[in-house]
Amino acid sequence: MRKAYILNSCSTCQRIIKEINWTDEVQNIKEENITAETLDMLQKKLGSYEALFNRRAMKYRSLGLNEMKLSEKDYRKYILKEYTFLKRPVFIVDDKIFVGNAKKTVEALKASL
């Protein structure tokens, strides 16, 4: 399986897609949020929902989540409820998962293609 979960309006996601010449499936999470099944599969591979959670989302502070101690159950609930809480981009390349836009992550993604 090869798939990318991005936000079409995110210039960083677009830049990474272009940089790695991604031609496989792309899902715009604003139009079609990630499914519970896919999120659970990613969590199993990564070890936590927290690894998939975007703390830079505007709603993180506006909802006061930065003041709370969130559990894994909370991370899952918020990611499924609001697309902005999924850290982007997420790439699935065969059995490997790449989350976020850190230079190290993008380099590892390139190496796996």
Gaussian input, Z-matrix of N, CA and C with variables (Angstrom, degrees):
# hf/3-21g

backbone

0 1
 N
 C     1     B1
 C     2     B2     1     A1
 N     3     B3     2     A2     1     D1
 C     4     B4     3     A3     2     D2
 C     5     B5     4     A4     3     D3
 N     6     B6     5     A5     4     D4
 C     7     B7     6     A6     5     D5
 C     8     B8     7     A7     6     D6
 N     9     B9     8     A8     7     D7
 C    10    B10     9     A9     8     D8
 C    11    B11    10    A10     9     D9
 N    12    B12    11    A11    10    D10
 C    13    B13    12    A12    11    D11
 C    14    B14    13    A13    12    D12
 N    15    B15    14    A14    13    D13
 C    16    B16    15    A15    14    D14
 C    17    B17    16    A16    15    D15
 N    18    B18    17    A17    16    D16
 C    19    B19    18    A18    17    D17
 C    20    B20    19    A19    18    D18
 N    21    B21    20    A20    19    D19
 C    22    B22    21    A21    20    D20
 C    23    B23    22    A22    21    D21
 N    24    B24    23    A23    22    D22
 C    25    B25    24    A24    23    D23
 C    26    B26    25    A25    24    D24
 N    27    B27    26    A26    25    D25
 C    28    B28    27    A27    26    D26
 C    29    B29    28    A28    27    D27
 N    30    B30    29    A29    28    D28
 C    31    B31    30    A30    29    D29
 C    32    B32    31    A31    30    D30
 N    33    B33    32    A32    31    D31
 C    34    B34    33    A33    32    D32
 C    35    B35    34    A34    33    D33
 N    36    B36    35    A35    34    D34
 C    37    B37    36    A36    35    D35
 C    38    B38    37    A37    36    D36
 N    39    B39    38    A38    37    D37
 C    40    B40    39    A39    38    D38
 C    41    B41    40    A40    39    D39
 N    42    B42    41    A41    40    D40
 C    43    B43    42    A42    41    D41
 C    44    B44    43    A43    42    D42
 N    45    B45    44    A44    43    D43
 C    46    B46    45    A45    44    D44
 C    47    B47    46    A46    45    D45
 N    48    B48    47    A47    46    D46
 C    49    B49    48    A48    47    D47
 C    50    B50    49    A49    48    D48
 N    51    B51    50    A50    49    D49
 C    52    B52    51    A51    50    D50
 C    53    B53    52    A52    51    D51
 N    54    B54    53    A53    52    D52
 C    55    B55    54    A54    53    D53
 C    56    B56    55    A55    54    D54
 N    57    B57    56    A56    55    D55
 C    58    B58    57    A57    56    D56
 C    59    B59    58    A58    57    D57
 N    60    B60    59    A59    58    D58
 C    61    B61    60    A60    59    D59
 C    62    B62    61    A61    60    D60
 N    63    B63    62    A62    61    D61
 C    64    B64    63    A63    62    D62
 C    65    B65    64    A64    63    D63
 N    66    B66    65    A65    64    D64
 C    67    B67    66    A66    65    D65
 C    68    B68    67    A67    66    D66
 N    69    B69    68    A68    67    D67
 C    70    B70    69    A69    68    D68
 C    71    B71    70    A70    69    D69
 N    72    B72    71    A71    70    D70
 C    73    B73    72    A72    71    D71
 C    74    B74    73    A73    72    D72
 N    75    B75    74    A74    73    D73
 C    76    B76    75    A75    74    D74
 C    77    B77    76    A76    75    D75
 N    78    B78    77    A77    76    D76
 C    79    B79    78    A78    77    D77
 C    80    B80    79    A79    78    D78
 N    81    B81    80    A80    79    D79
 C    82    B82    81    A81    80    D80
 C    83    B83    82    A82    81    D81
 N    84    B84    83    A83    82    D82
 C    85    B85    84    A84    83    D83
 C    86    B86    85    A85    84    D84
 N    87    B87    86    A86    85    D85
 C    88    B88    87    A87    86    D86
 C    89    B89    88    A88    87    D87
 N    90    B90    89    A89    88    D88
 C    91    B91    90    A90    89    D89
 C    92    B92    91    A91    90    D90
 N    93    B93    92    A92    91    D91
 C    94    B94    93    A93    92    D92
 C    95    B95    94    A94    93    D93
 N    96    B96    95    A95    94    D94
 C    97    B97    96    A96    95    D95
 C    98    B98    97    A97    96    D96
 N    99    B99    98    A98    97    D97
 C   100   B100    99    A99    98    D98
 C   101   B101   100   A100    99    D99
 N   102   B102   101   A101   100   D100
 C   103   B103   102   A102   101   D101
 C   104   B104   103   A103   102   D102
 N   105   B105   104   A104   103   D103
 C   106   B106   105   A105   104   D104
 C   107   B107   106   A106   105   D105
 N   108   B108   107   A107   106   D106
 C   109   B109   108   A108   107   D107
 C   110   B110   109   A109   108   D108
 N   111   B111   110   A110   109   D109
 C   112   B112   111   A111   110   D110
 C   113   B113   112   A112   111   D111
 N   114   B114   113   A113   112   D112
 C   115   B115   114   A114   113   D113
 C   116   B116   115   A115   114   D114
 N   117   B117   116   A116   115   D115
 C   118   B118   117   A117   116   D116
 C   119   B119   118   A118   117   D117
 N   120   B120   119   A119   118   D118
 C   121   B121   120   A120   119   D119
 C   122   B122   121   A121   120   D120
 N   123   B123   122   A122   121   D121
 C   124   B124   123   A123   122   D122
 C   125   B125   124   A124   123   D123
 N   126   B126   125   A125   124   D124
 C   127   B127   126   A126   125   D125
 C   128   B128   127   A127   126   D126
 N   129   B129   128   A128   127   D127
 C   130   B130   129   A129   128   D128
 C   131   B131   130   A130   129   D129
 N   132   B132   131   A131   130   D130
 C   133   B133   132   A132   131   D131
 C   134   B134   133   A133   132   D132
 N   135   B135   134   A134   133   D133
 C   136   B136   135   A135   134   D134
 C   137   B137   136   A136   135   D135
 N   138   B138   137   A137   136   D136
 C   139   B139   138   A138   137   D137
 C   140   B140   139   A139   138   D138
 N   141   B141   140   A140   139   D139
 C   142   B142   141   A141   140   D140
 C   143   B143   142   A142   141   D141
 N   144   B144   143   A143   142   D142
 C   145   B145   144   A144   143   D143
 C   146   B146   145   A145   144   D144
 N   147   B147   146   A146   145   D145
 C   148   B148   147   A147   146   D146
 C   149   B149   148   A148   147   D147
 N   150   B150   149   A149   148   D148
 C   151   B151   150   A150   149   D149
 C   152   B152   151   A151   150   D150
 N   153   B153   152   A152   151   D151
 C   154   B154   153   A153   152   D152
 C   155   B155   154   A154   153   D153
 N   156   B156   155   A155   154   D154
 C   157   B157   156   A156   155   D155
 C   158   B158   157   A157   156   D156
 N   159   B159   158   A158   157   D157
 C   160   B160   159   A159   158   D158
 C   161   B161   160   A160   159   D159
 N   162   B162   161   A161   160   D160
 C   163   B163   162   A162   161   D161
 C   164   B164   163   A163   162   D162
 N   165   B165   164   A164   163   D163
 C   166   B166   165   A165   164   D164
 C   167   B167   166   A166   165   D165
 N   168   B168   167   A167   166   D166
 C   169   B169   168   A168   167   D167
 C   170   B170   169   A169   168   D168
 N   171   B171   170   A170   169   D169
 C   172   B172   171   A171   170   D170
 C   173   B173   172   A172   171   D171
 N   174   B174   173   A173   172   D172
 C   175   B175   174   A174   173   D173
 C   176   B176   175   A175   174   D174
 N   177   B177   176   A176   175   D175
 C   178   B178   177   A177   176   D176
 C   179   B179   178   A178   177   D177
 N   180   B180   179   A179   178   D178
 C   181   B181   180   A180   179   D179
 C   182   B182   181   A181   180   D180
 N   183   B183   182   A182   181   D181
 C   184   B184   183   A183   182   D182
 C   185   B185   184   A184   183   D183
 N   186   B186   185   A185   184   D184
 C   187   B187   186   A186   185   D185
 C   188   B188   187   A187   186   D186
 N   189   B189   188   A188   187   D187
 C   190   B190   189   A189   188   D188
 C   191   B191   190   A190   189   D189
 N   192   B192   191   A191   190   D190
 C   193   B193   192   A192   191   D191
 C   194   B194   193   A193   192   D192
 N   195   B195   194   A194   193   D193
 C   196   B196   195   A195   194   D194
 C   197   B197   196   A196   195   D195
 N   198   B198   197   A197   196   D196
 C   199   B199   198   A198   197   D197
 C   200   B200   199   A199   198   D198
 N   201   B201   200   A200   199   D199
 C   202   B202   201   A201   200   D200
 C   203   B203   202   A202   201   D201
 N   204   B204   203   A203   202   D202
 C   205   B205   204   A204   203   D203
 C   206   B206   205   A205   204   D204
 N   207   B207   206   A206   205   D205
 C   208   B208   207   A207   206   D206
 C   209   B209   208   A208   207   D207
 N   210   B210   209   A209   208   D208
 C   211   B211   210   A210   209   D209
 C   212   B212   211   A211   210   D210
 N   213   B213   212   A212   211   D211
 C   214   B214   213   A213   212   D212
 C   215   B215   214   A214   213   D213
 N   216   B216   215   A215   214   D214
 C   217   B217   216   A216   215   D215
 C   218   B218   217   A217   216   D216
 N   219   B219   218   A218   217   D217
 C   220   B220   219   A219   218   D218
 C   221   B221   220   A220   219   D219
 N   222   B222   221   A221   220   D220
 C   223   B223   222   A222   221   D221
 C   224   B224   223   A223   222   D222
 N   225   B225   224   A224   223   D223
 C   226   B226   225   A225   224   D224
 C   227   B227   226   A226   225   D225
 N   228   B228   227   A227   226   D226
 C   229   B229   228   A228   227   D227
 C   230   B230   229   A229   228   D228
 N   231   B231   230   A230   229   D229
 C   232   B232   231   A231   230   D230
 C   233   B233   232   A232   231   D231
 N   234   B234   233   A233   232   D232
 C   235   B235   234   A234   233   D233
 C   236   B236   235   A235   234   D234
 N   237   B237   236   A236   235   D235
 C   238   B238   237   A237   236   D236
 C   239   B239   238   A238   237   D237
 N   240   B240   239   A239   238   D238
 C   241   B241   240   A240   239   D239
 C   242   B242   241   A241   240   D240
 N   243   B243   242   A242   241   D241
 C   244   B244   243   A243   242   D242
 C   245   B245   244   A244   243   D243
 N   246   B246   245   A245   244   D244
 C   247   B247   246   A246   245   D245
 C   248   B248   247   A247   246   D246
 N   249   B249   248   A248   247   D247
 C   250   B250   249   A249   248   D248
 C   251   B251   250   A250   249   D249
 N   252   B252   251   A251   250   D250
 C   253   B253   252   A252   251   D251
 C   254   B254   253   A253   252   D252
 N   255   B255   254   A254   253   D253
 C   256   B256   255   A255   254   D254
 C   257   B257   256   A256   255   D255
 N   258   B258   257   A257   256   D256
 C   259   B259   258   A258   257   D257
 C   260   B260   259   A259   258   D258
 N   261   B261   260   A260   259   D259
 C   262   B262   261   A261   260   D260
 C   263   B263   262   A262   261   D261
 N   264   B264   263   A263   262   D262
 C   265   B265   264   A264   263   D263
 C   266   B266   265   A265   264   D264
 N   267   B267   266   A266   265   D265
 C   268   B268   267   A267   266   D266
 C   269   B269   268   A268   267   D267
 N   270   B270   269   A269   268   D268
 C   271   B271   270   A270   269   D269
 C   272   B272   271   A271   270   D270
 N   273   B273   272   A272   271   D271
 C   274   B274   273   A273   272   D272
 C   275   B275   274   A274   273   D273
 N   276   B276   275   A275   274   D274
 C   277   B277   276   A276   275   D275
 C   278   B278   277   A277   276   D276
 N   279   B279   278   A278   277   D277
 C   280   B280   279   A279   278   D278
 C   281   B281   280   A280   279   D279
 N   282   B282   281   A281   280   D280
 C   283   B283   282   A282   281   D281
 C   284   B284   283   A283   282   D282
 N   285   B285   284   A284   283   D283
 C   286   B286   285   A285   284   D284
 C   287   B287   286   A286   285   D285
 N   288   B288   287   A287   286   D286
 C   289   B289   288   A288   287   D287
 C   290   B290   289   A289   288   D288
 N   291   B291   290   A290   289   D289
 C   292   B292   291   A291   290   D290
 C   293   B293   292   A292   291   D291
 N   294   B294   293   A293   292   D292
 C   295   B295   294   A294   293   D293
 C   296   B296   295   A295   294   D294
 N   297   B297   296   A296   295   D295
 C   298   B298   297   A297   296   D296
 C   299   B299   298   A298   297   D297
 N   300   B300   299   A299   298   D298
 C   301   B301   300   A300   299   D299
 C   302   B302   301   A301   300   D300
 N   303   B303   302   A302   301   D301
 C   304   B304   303   A303   302   D302
 C   305   B305   304   A304   303   D303
 N   306   B306   305   A305   304   D304
 C   307   B307   306   A306   305   D305
 C   308   B308   307   A307   306   D306
 N   309   B309   308   A308   307   D307
 C   310   B310   309   A309   308   D308
 C   311   B311   310   A310   309   D309
 N   312   B312   311   A311   310   D310
 C   313   B313   312   A312   311   D311
 C   314   B314   313   A313   312   D312
 N   315   B315   314   A314   313   D313
 C   316   B316   315   A315   314   D314
 C   317   B317   316   A316   315   D315
 N   318   B318   317   A317   316   D316
 C   319   B319   318   A318   317   D317
 C   320   B320   319   A319   318   D318
 N   321   B321   320   A320   319   D319
 C   322   B322   321   A321   320   D320
 C   323   B323   322   A322   321   D321
 N   324   B324   323   A323   322   D322
 C   325   B325   324   A324   323   D323
 C   326   B326   325   A325   324   D324
 N   327   B327   326   A326   325   D325
 C   328   B328   327   A327   326   D326
 C   329   B329   328   A328   327   D327
 N   330   B330   329   A329   328   D328
 C   331   B331   330   A330   329   D329
 C   332   B332   331   A331   330   D330
 N   333   B333   332   A332   331   D331
 C   334   B334   333   A333   332   D332
 C   335   B335   334   A334   333   D333
 N   336   B336   335   A335   334   D334
 C   337   B337   336   A336   335   D335
 C   338   B338   337   A337   336   D336

   B1=1.4541
   B2=1.5248
   B3=1.3186
   B4=1.4689
   B5=1.5215
   B6=1.3300
   B7=1.4639
   B8=1.5159
   B9=1.3291
   B10=1.4571
   B11=1.5200
   B12=1.3203
   B13=1.4592
   B14=1.5215
   B15=1.3327
   B16=1.4643
   B17=1.5207
   B18=1.3219
   B19=1.4535
   B20=1.5251
   B21=1.3247
   B22=1.4723
   B23=1.5158
   B24=1.3196
   B25=1.4627
   B26=1.5297
   B27=1.3191
   B28=1.4712
   B29=1.5316
   B30=1.3304
   B31=1.4680
   B32=1.5304
   B33=1.3208
   B34=1.4745
   B35=1.5297
   B36=1.3346
   B37=1.4752
   B38=1.5269
   B39=1.3294
   B40=1.4672
   B41=1.5233
   B42=1.3381
   B43=1.4664
   B44=1.5323
   B45=1.3287
   B46=1.4655
   B47=1.5256
   B48=1.3332
   B49=1.4804
   B50=1.5275
   B51=1.3302
   B52=1.4688
   B53=1.5311
   B54=1.3331
   B55=1.4683
   B56=1.5308
   B57=1.3314
   B58=1.4762
   B59=1.5259
   B60=1.3325
   B61=1.4677
   B62=1.5238
   B63=1.3255
   B64=1.4648
   B65=1.5183
   B66=1.3247
   B67=1.4634
   B68=1.5189
   B69=1.3346
   B70=1.4605
   B71=1.5317
   B72=1.3186
   B73=1.4699
   B74=1.5320
   B75=1.3345
   B76=1.4661
   B77=1.5260
   B78=1.3232
   B79=1.4634
   B80=1.5178
   B81=1.3276
   B82=1.4572
   B83=1.5298
   B84=1.3273
   B85=1.4672
   B86=1.5319
   B87=1.3200
   B88=1.4696
   B89=1.5240
   B90=1.3161
   B91=1.4675
   B92=1.5177
   B93=1.3256
   B94=1.4653
   B95=1.5298
   B96=1.3319
   B97=1.4607
   B98=1.5272
   B99=1.3025
   B100=1.4586
   B101=1.5337
   B102=1.3134
   B103=1.4749
   B104=1.5221
   B105=1.3210
   B106=1.4666
   B107=1.5326
   B108=1.3357
   B109=1.4651
   B110=1.5306
   B111=1.3270
   B112=1.4651
   B113=1.5205
   B114=1.3249
   B115=1.4575
   B116=1.5303
   B117=1.3302
   B118=1.4665
   B119=1.5259
   B120=1.3388
   B121=1.4640
   B122=1.5353
   B123=1.3218
   B124=1.4643
   B125=1.5306
   B126=1.3231
   B127=1.4655
   B128=1.5228
   B129=1.3260
   B130=1.4784
   B131=1.5257
   B132=1.3184
   B133=1.4698
   B134=1.5282
   B135=1.3389
   B136=1.4620
   B137=1.5256
   B138=1.3287
   B139=1.4624
   B140=1.5140
   B141=1.3565
   B142=1.4687
   B143=1.5182
   B144=1.3272
   B145=1.4660
   B146=1.5218
   B147=1.3212
   B148=1.4689
   B149=1.5283
   B150=1.3421
   B151=1.4681
   B152=1.5333
   B153=1.3277
   B154=1.4598
   B155=1.5314
   B156=1.3173
   B157=1.4587
   B158=1.5241
   B159=1.3184
   B160=1.4602
   B161=1.5288
   B162=1.3170
   B163=1.4696
   B164=1.5321
   B165=1.3239
   B166=1.4687
   B167=1.5223
   B168=1.3246
   B169=1.4676
   B170=1.5217
   B171=1.3250
   B172=1.4661
   B173=1.5334
   B174=1.3141
   B175=1.4658
   B176=1.5251
   B177=1.3207
   B178=1.4706
   B179=1.5232
   B180=1.3099
   B181=1.4752
   B182=1.5241
   B183=1.3312
   B184=1.4623
   B185=1.5335
   B186=1.3199
   B187=1.4676
   B188=1.5279
   B189=1.3434
   B190=1.4592
   B191=1.5144
   B192=1.3319
   B193=1.4751
   B194=1.5225
   B195=1.3407
   B196=1.4645
   B197=1.5308
   B198=1.3300
   B199=1.4696
   B200=1.5292
   B201=1.3281
   B202=1.4646
   B203=1.5162
   B204=1.3217
   B205=1.4720
   B206=1.5220
   B207=1.3410
   B208=1.4601
   B209=1.5247
   B210=1.3301
   B211=1.4593
   B212=1.5295
   B213=1.3070
   B214=1.4721
   B215=1.5269
   B216=1.3326
   B217=1.4630
   B218=1.5387
   B219=1.3430
   B220=1.4697
   B221=1.5214
   B222=1.3465
   B223=1.4708
   B224=1.5200
   B225=1.3273
   B226=1.4654
   B227=1.5209
   B228=1.3303
   B229=1.4647
   B230=1.5325
   B231=1.3235
   B232=1.4692
   B233=1.5254
   B234=1.3247
   B235=1.4736
   B236=1.5283
   B237=1.3299
   B238=1.4649
   B239=1.5347
   B240=1.3231
   B241=1.4595
   B242=1.5279
   B243=1.3278
   B244=1.4617
   B245=1.5350
   B246=1.3206
   B247=1.4663
   B248=1.5287
   B249=1.3259
   B250=1.4716
   B251=1.5268
   B252=1.3252
   B253=1.4583
   B254=1.5316
   B255=1.3282
   B256=1.4712
   B257=1.5199
   B258=1.3252
   B259=1.4680
   B260=1.5298
   B261=1.3357
   B262=1.4593
   B263=1.5199
   B264=1.3094
   B265=1.4590
   B266=1.5273
   B267=1.3212
   B268=1.4676
   B269=1.5222
   B270=1.3275
   B271=1.4615
   B272=1.5156
   B273=1.3179
   B274=1.4626
   B275=1.5191
   B276=1.3236
   B277=1.4603
   B278=1.5249
   B279=1.3292
   B280=1.4652
   B281=1.5319
   B282=1.3185
   B283=1.4671
   B284=1.5247
   B285=1.3406
   B286=1.4679
   B287=1.5301
   B288=1.3350
   B289=1.4606
   B290=1.5301
   B291=1.3277
   B292=1.4607
   B293=1.5237
   B294=1.3329
   B295=1.4602
   B296=1.5243
   B297=1.3336
   B298=1.4469
   B299=1.5068
   B300=1.3340
   B301=1.4603
   B302=1.5270
   B303=1.3189
   B304=1.4637
   B305=1.5258
   B306=1.3135
   B307=1.4684
   B308=1.5300
   B309=1.3192
   B310=1.4694
   B311=1.5419
   B312=1.3268
   B313=1.4686
   B314=1.5224
   B315=1.3346
   B316=1.4709
   B317=1.5418
   B318=1.3254
   B319=1.4667
   B320=1.5369
   B321=1.3276
   B322=1.4715
   B323=1.5234
   B324=1.3324
   B325=1.4686
   B326=1.5311
   B327=1.3254
   B328=1.4722
   B329=1.5158
   B330=1.3177
   B331=1.4582
   B332=1.5269
   B333=1.3226
   B334=1.4667
   B335=1.5326
   B336=1.3265
   B337=1.4795
   B338=1.5101
   A1=109.40
   A2=114.88
   A3=121.09
   A4=106.90
   A5=114.39
   A6=119.24
   A7=109.70
   A8=115.57
   A9=121.54
   A10=109.19
   A11=115.66
   A12=122.75
   A13=106.45
   A14=115.78
   A15=120.14
   A16=109.76
   A17=114.55
   A18=121.89
   A19=104.86
   A20=117.36
   A21=120.70
   A22=113.22
   A23=116.93
   A24=120.16
   A25=112.97
   A26=117.25
   A27=121.98
   A28=109.63
   A29=116.11
   A30=119.72
   A31=111.73
   A32=117.43
   A33=120.28
   A34=110.53
   A35=116.41
   A36=119.99
   A37=110.11
   A38=116.63
   A39=121.32
   A40=111.18
   A41=116.26
   A42=120.86
   A43=110.50
   A44=117.11
   A45=120.87
   A46=110.76
   A47=117.67
   A48=122.49
   A49=109.40
   A50=116.07
   A51=121.78
   A52=110.85
   A53=115.74
   A54=121.66
   A55=112.38
   A56=116.52
   A57=119.50
   A58=112.18
   A59=116.86
   A60=122.06
   A61=112.13
   A62=116.46
   A63=122.15
   A64=109.80
   A65=117.08
   A66=121.53
   A67=112.01
   A68=116.39
   A69=120.16
   A70=110.42
   A71=115.37
   A72=121.73
   A73=112.62
   A74=114.36
   A75=121.55
   A76=107.73
   A77=116.12
   A78=120.65
   A79=109.61
   A80=116.17
   A81=121.86
   A82=107.36
   A83=117.17
   A84=120.58
   A85=113.13
   A86=117.93
   A87=119.02
   A88=109.99
   A89=116.78
   A90=121.57
   A91=112.07
   A92=116.35
   A93=121.43
   A94=108.03
   A95=115.56
   A96=120.23
   A97=110.55
   A98=116.04
   A99=121.83
   A100=109.11
   A101=117.26
   A102=120.48
   A103=109.87
   A104=114.99
   A105=120.85
   A106=110.01
   A107=116.96
   A108=121.18
   A109=110.70
   A110=116.72
   A111=120.85
   A112=110.29
   A113=116.97
   A114=121.04
   A115=110.82
   A116=116.80
   A117=120.98
   A118=111.72
   A119=116.41
   A120=120.55
   A121=110.18
   A122=116.62
   A123=120.69
   A124=110.37
   A125=116.21
   A126=120.79
   A127=110.93
   A128=116.72
   A129=120.03
   A130=110.53
   A131=116.97
   A132=120.96
   A133=112.49
   A134=116.72
   A135=120.78
   A136=113.02
   A137=116.62
   A138=120.04
   A139=115.22
   A140=117.63
   A141=118.58
   A142=111.02
   A143=114.59
   A144=120.24
   A145=109.65
   A146=115.72
   A147=120.45
   A148=110.97
   A149=117.42
   A150=121.76
   A151=111.50
   A152=116.79
   A153=121.97
   A154=112.64
   A155=116.75
   A156=121.98
   A157=111.67
   A158=115.64
   A159=122.50
   A160=110.53
   A161=116.38
   A162=120.73
   A163=112.17
   A164=118.01
   A165=121.15
   A166=112.33
   A167=116.74
   A168=120.14
   A169=109.94
   A170=116.55
   A171=121.88
   A172=110.97
   A173=116.42
   A174=120.54
   A175=112.76
   A176=117.58
   A177=121.00
   A178=109.90
   A179=116.79
   A180=121.16
   A181=111.50
   A182=117.13
   A183=119.38
   A184=112.05
   A185=117.59
   A186=121.22
   A187=112.07
   A188=115.97
   A189=120.09
   A190=114.13
   A191=116.89
   A192=120.37
   A193=111.11
   A194=116.81
   A195=120.40
   A196=111.26
   A197=117.35
   A198=122.48
   A199=111.79
   A200=116.53
   A201=120.60
   A202=112.02
   A203=115.14
   A204=121.75
   A205=105.39
   A206=116.37
   A207=120.37
   A208=111.17
   A209=115.46
   A210=121.64
   A211=108.65
   A212=116.50
   A213=120.62
   A214=110.24
   A215=116.45
   A216=122.07
   A217=109.78
   A218=115.93
   A219=120.72
   A220=111.19
   A221=117.00
   A222=120.35
   A223=110.58
   A224=116.38
   A225=121.67
   A226=110.08
   A227=116.32
   A228=121.69
   A229=111.04
   A230=117.37
   A231=120.40
   A232=112.26
   A233=118.17
   A234=120.20
   A235=110.09
   A236=116.96
   A237=120.02
   A238=111.79
   A239=116.52
   A240=121.52
   A241=112.21
   A242=117.02
   A243=121.36
   A244=110.10
   A245=116.89
   A246=121.81
   A247=113.74
   A248=118.20
   A249=120.09
   A250=112.60
   A251=117.61
   A252=120.05
   A253=113.59
   A254=117.51
   A255=119.82
   A256=108.12
   A257=116.07
   A258=120.74
   A259=107.51
   A260=115.99
   A261=119.26
   A262=111.04
   A263=114.48
   A264=128.92
   A265=111.02
   A266=115.67
   A267=121.85
   A268=106.22
   A269=115.68
   A270=121.33
   A271=109.01
   A272=116.03
   A273=121.53
   A274=105.60
   A275=115.99
   A276=121.73
   A277=106.38
   A278=114.92
   A279=122.10
   A280=109.25
   A281=119.73
   A282=120.64
   A283=112.50
   A284=117.28
   A285=121.15
   A286=110.39
   A287=114.33
   A288=121.49
   A289=108.59
   A290=116.84
   A291=122.53
   A292=107.28
   A293=116.03
   A294=121.03
   A295=110.18
   A296=115.52
   A297=120.51
   A298=112.98
   A299=114.46
   A300=119.66
   A301=113.25
   A302=116.92
   A303=119.60
   A304=109.39
   A305=115.89
   A306=120.98
   A307=111.19
   A308=116.39
   A309=122.31
   A310=111.03
   A311=116.13
   A312=121.24
   A313=110.44
   A314=116.43
   A315=121.02
   A316=110.00
   A317=117.44
   A318=120.84
   A319=110.44
   A320=116.94
   A321=120.92
   A322=110.63
   A323=116.07
   A324=121.48
   A325=109.83
   A326=116.63
   A327=120.59
   A328=111.15
   A329=116.96
   A330=122.01
   A331=111.83
   A332=117.01
   A333=120.03
   A334=112.79
   A335=116.65
   A336=119.60
   A337=112.21
   D1=134.86
   D2=177.19
   D3=-135.85
   D4=115.60
   D5=-176.59
   D6=-153.24
   D7=147.92
   D8=176.88
   D9=-120.62
   D10=139.01
   D11=174.68
   D12=-112.50
   D13=115.12
   D14=-175.60
   D15=-137.61
   D16=174.37
   D17=170.49
   D18=-110.94
   D19=117.93
   D20=-176.36
   D21=-56.60
   D22=-31.53
   D23=-178.11
   D24=-82.82
   D25=-1.63
   D26=-178.27
   D27=-87.77
   D28=114.23
   D29=-178.11
   D30=-65.71
   D31=-31.26
   D32=178.12
   D33=-66.25
   D34=-43.65
   D35=177.36
   D36=-60.43
   D37=-45.45
   D38=-179.90
   D39=-61.71
   D40=-42.04
   D41=179.92
   D42=-62.06
   D43=-44.47
   D44=-178.58
   D45=-65.97
   D46=-43.19
   D47=177.36
   D48=-55.36
   D49=-46.14
   D50=-179.24
   D51=-67.96
   D52=-44.16
   D53=-176.67
   D54=-60.55
   D55=-37.37
   D56=-177.47
   D57=-96.72
   D58=2.21
   D59=-178.15
   D60=54.85
   D61=49.41
   D62=-178.47
   D63=-72.02
   D64=121.41
   D65=-179.98
   D66=-117.62
   D67=-0.60
   D68=-179.53
   D69=-83.80
   D70=-175.17
   D71=-175.63
   D72=-59.00
   D73=138.98
   D74=177.53
   D75=-128.79
   D76=131.81
   D77=176.98
   D78=-115.88
   D79=123.77
   D80=176.34
   D81=-81.73
   D82=111.22
   D83=-173.04
   D84=-71.43
   D85=-14.03
   D86=176.02
   D87=-74.18
   D88=-37.73
   D89=179.42
   D90=-82.53
   D91=-35.71
   D92=-178.19
   D93=-140.48
   D94=96.98
   D95=-177.79
   D96=-60.96
   D97=157.94
   D98=179.12
   D99=-63.33
   D100=143.18
   D101=-179.14
   D102=-81.67
   D103=158.98
   D104=177.98
   D105=-60.61
   D106=-39.27
   D107=-178.95
   D108=-63.35
   D109=-44.90
   D110=179.77
   D111=-66.35
   D112=-43.17
   D113=179.41
   D114=-60.75
   D115=-42.39
   D116=178.74
   D117=-65.10
   D118=-37.65
   D119=178.04
   D120=-65.45
   D121=-42.76
   D122=178.24
   D123=-63.18
   D124=-41.56
   D125=179.50
   D126=-61.75
   D127=-40.77
   D128=179.43
   D129=-61.83
   D130=-40.91
   D131=-178.95
   D132=-73.72
   D133=-36.19
   D134=-176.48
   D135=-90.75
   D136=-23.29
   D137=178.38
   D138=97.87
   D139=-12.75
   D140=178.14
   D141=-162.39
   D142=155.99
   D143=172.74
   D144=-77.07
   D145=-28.20
   D146=-179.63
   D147=-58.26
   D148=-35.18
   D149=179.59
   D150=-64.14
   D151=-19.91
   D152=-179.36
   D153=-100.93
   D154=-0.85
   D155=-172.61
   D156=-92.09
   D157=131.17
   D158=-177.98
   D159=-94.72
   D160=104.12
   D161=178.75
   D162=-78.91
   D163=-7.51
   D164=179.10
   D165=-88.15
   D166=-5.44
   D167=179.75
   D168=-60.30
   D169=139.92
   D170=-179.92
   D171=-56.36
   D172=-38.68
   D173=-176.89
   D174=-70.31
   D175=-17.84
   D176=-179.64
   D177=-57.53
   D178=-48.07
   D179=179.06
   D180=-79.94
   D181=-41.27
   D182=-175.60
   D183=-63.58
   D184=-29.75
   D185=176.52
   D186=-87.37
   D187=-3.18
   D188=179.31
   D189=76.48
   D190=17.41
   D191=-177.92
   D192=-66.78
   D193=-26.60
   D194=179.13
   D195=-66.82
   D196=-17.25
   D197=179.25
   D198=-91.72
   D199=-10.55
   D200=-174.36
   D201=-103.92
   D202=158.03
   D203=172.22
   D204=-95.56
   D205=105.41
   D206=-176.26
   D207=-88.19
   D208=141.65
   D209=176.87
   D210=-96.77
   D211=170.96
   D212=176.50
   D213=-58.43
   D214=-37.82
   D215=178.70
   D216=-62.19
   D217=-40.35
   D218=178.37
   D219=-65.09
   D220=-46.18
   D221=179.15
   D222=-56.19
   D223=-46.17
   D224=-179.78
   D225=-60.37
   D226=-48.35
   D227=-177.94
   D228=-58.95
   D229=-47.09
   D230=-177.48
   D231=-68.60
   D232=-37.79
   D233=178.23
   D234=-64.23
   D235=-41.61
   D236=-179.21
   D237=-71.64
   D238=-30.48
   D239=-176.93
   D240=-79.15
   D241=-36.05
   D242=-172.37
   D243=-138.14
   D244=116.26
   D245=-176.16
   D246=-56.42
   D247=-28.89
   D248=-176.54
   D249=-66.84
   D250=-16.38
   D251=-179.66
   D252=-83.35
   D253=-6.43
   D254=175.48
   D255=-83.96
   D256=122.17
   D257=177.79
   D258=-63.07
   D259=136.08
   D260=-174.78
   D261=-124.55
   D262=158.11
   D263=-14.18
   D264=-77.59
   D265=163.86
   D266=173.52
   D267=-118.30
   D268=124.92
   D269=177.47
   D270=-116.74
   D271=132.67
   D272=172.36
   D273=-111.01
   D274=119.45
   D275=178.33
   D276=-125.22
   D277=102.90
   D278=-176.62
   D279=56.05
   D280=-110.84
   D281=-178.36
   D282=-104.95
   D283=10.85
   D284=-179.59
   D285=-108.28
   D286=147.46
   D287=179.20
   D288=-121.91
   D289=134.42
   D290=177.99
   D291=-125.17
   D292=121.38
   D293=-175.42
   D294=-123.25
   D295=129.08
   D296=175.30
   D297=97.29
   D298=178.88
   D299=-173.87
   D300=-118.40
   D301=18.15
   D302=177.41
   D303=-61.63
   D304=145.04
   D305=-177.89
   D306=-54.10
   D307=-42.96
   D308=179.84
   D309=-60.75
   D310=-40.50
   D311=179.41
   D312=-65.72
   D313=-45.14
   D314=-179.12
   D315=-65.13
   D316=-39.60
   D317=177.85
   D318=-63.28
   D319=-43.20
   D320=178.23
   D321=-63.29
   D322=-39.52
   D323=177.62
   D324=-61.85
   D325=-48.03
   D326=178.52
   D327=-57.18
   D328=-43.66
   D329=-178.11
   D330=-64.18
   D331=-27.91
   D332=-177.33
   D333=-85.03
   D334=-10.26
   D335=-176.70
   D336=-89.65

